[in-house]
Amino acid sequence: MSQELEITTMSEKGQIVIPQLLRKEMGLKAKTRFIVMRKGDFIMMKALQMPDMNKEWNSIFKKIDEKNLRISDKEIASEVKKYRKAKRKK
C-alpha cells in the first residue's frame, strides 16, 4: 500500500485525477462512484460498492426455479428484501 503523498490538480470543471498508483492499489475503475464529504479543510472520498443487480436477480430466480414456485410480485419484493438483508450480514 502506498504511503507516499501524491499531488493532483483540479481542472476548470472541478475534475480531479486520482493518481494511477492509488487507482491500481484500490482497484478503482472508470465509472466508480464515490461519496464525497467535507471535514474542515479536508475533502474525503469513499468508493461505493454497488451491488450487481443482474447477479442478485439471477440468484433469486434460480432459487424460485429450483422450488418450482409460482410467485406474485409482492412475494418477489419480499424475497428480494430478505436476500439483501442476508447478504448485508455476510
C-alpha positions as CSV (number, residue, x, y, z in Angstrom):
1,M,0.0,0.0,0.0
2,S,1.3,3.4,-0.9
3,Q,2.4,5.6,1.9
4,E,3.8,8.4,-0.2
5,L,2.0,11.7,-0.8
6,E,0.6,12.2,-4.3
7,I,-0.2,15.5,-5.9
8,T,-3.0,16.2,-8.3
9,T,-4.6,19.3,-9.9
10,M,-8.3,20.2,-10.2
11,S,-9.4,21.2,-13.7
12,E,-11.6,24.2,-14.5
13,K,-14.6,21.8,-14.5
14,G,-13.8,20.7,-10.9
15,Q,-12.4,17.3,-12.0
16,I,-9.6,15.7,-10.1
17,V,-7.5,12.8,-11.3
18,I,-6.8,10.1,-8.8
19,P,-3.2,9.1,-9.2
20,Q,-2.6,5.9,-11.1
21,L,-0.8,4.1,-8.3
22,L,-3.7,4.7,-5.9
23,R,-6.3,3.6,-8.5
24,K,-4.4,0.4,-9.1
25,E,-3.9,-0.3,-5.3
26,M,-7.6,0.3,-4.6
27,G,-8.9,-1.5,-7.8
28,L,-10.7,1.7,-8.9
29,K,-12.1,1.6,-12.5
30,A,-13.7,4.1,-14.7
31,K,-17.3,4.9,-13.7
32,T,-16.6,4.1,-10.0
33,R,-19.0,6.1,-7.8
34,F,-17.9,8.0,-4.7
35,I,-19.3,9.6,-1.6
36,V,-17.7,13.0,-1.2
37,M,-17.6,14.6,2.3
38,R,-16.0,17.7,3.7
39,K,-14.5,18.0,7.1
40,G,-13.0,21.4,7.8
41,D,-10.4,21.9,5.0
42,F,-10.3,18.2,4.1
43,I,-12.2,16.6,1.2
44,M,-12.8,12.9,1.7
45,M,-13.9,10.4,-0.8
46,K,-15.1,6.8,-0.3
47,A,-15.7,4.4,-3.2
48,L,-19.2,3.0,-3.3
49,Q,-19.7,-0.7,-3.7
50,M,-22.7,-1.0,-5.9
51,P,-24.5,-4.4,-6.0
52,D,-24.5,-6.4,-9.2
53,M,-28.3,-6.4,-9.8
54,N,-28.2,-9.0,-12.6
55,K,-26.3,-11.4,-10.3
56,E,-28.8,-10.7,-7.5
57,W,-31.9,-11.3,-9.7
58,N,-30.4,-14.4,-11.3
59,S,-29.7,-15.9,-7.9
60,I,-33.3,-15.1,-6.7
61,F,-34.9,-16.6,-9.9
62,K,-32.6,-19.7,-9.7
63,K,-34.0,-20.3,-6.1
64,I,-37.5,-19.9,-7.4
65,D,-37.0,-22.2,-10.3
66,E,-35.4,-24.9,-8.0
67,K,-38.6,-24.9,-6.0
68,N,-40.9,-24.8,-9.0
69,L,-42.8,-21.9,-7.4
70,R,-45.4,-19.6,-8.8
71,I,-44.9,-16.3,-7.1
72,S,-46.6,-12.9,-7.0
73,D,-45.0,-9.5,-7.4
74,K,-45.5,-8.9,-3.7
75,E,-43.7,-12.2,-2.8
76,I,-40.9,-11.3,-5.2
77,A,-40.4,-8.0,-3.4
78,S,-40.4,-9.8,-0.1
79,E,-37.8,-12.3,-1.2
80,V,-35.5,-9.5,-2.6
81,K,-35.7,-7.8,0.7
82,K,-34.8,-11.0,2.6
83,Y,-31.9,-11.8,0.2
84,R,-30.4,-8.3,0.5
85,K,-30.7,-8.4,4.3
86,A,-28.9,-11.8,4.5
87,K,-26.3,-10.6,2.0
88,R,-25.5,-7.5,4.2
89,K,-25.0,-9.7,7.2
90,K,-22.1,-11.5,5.5
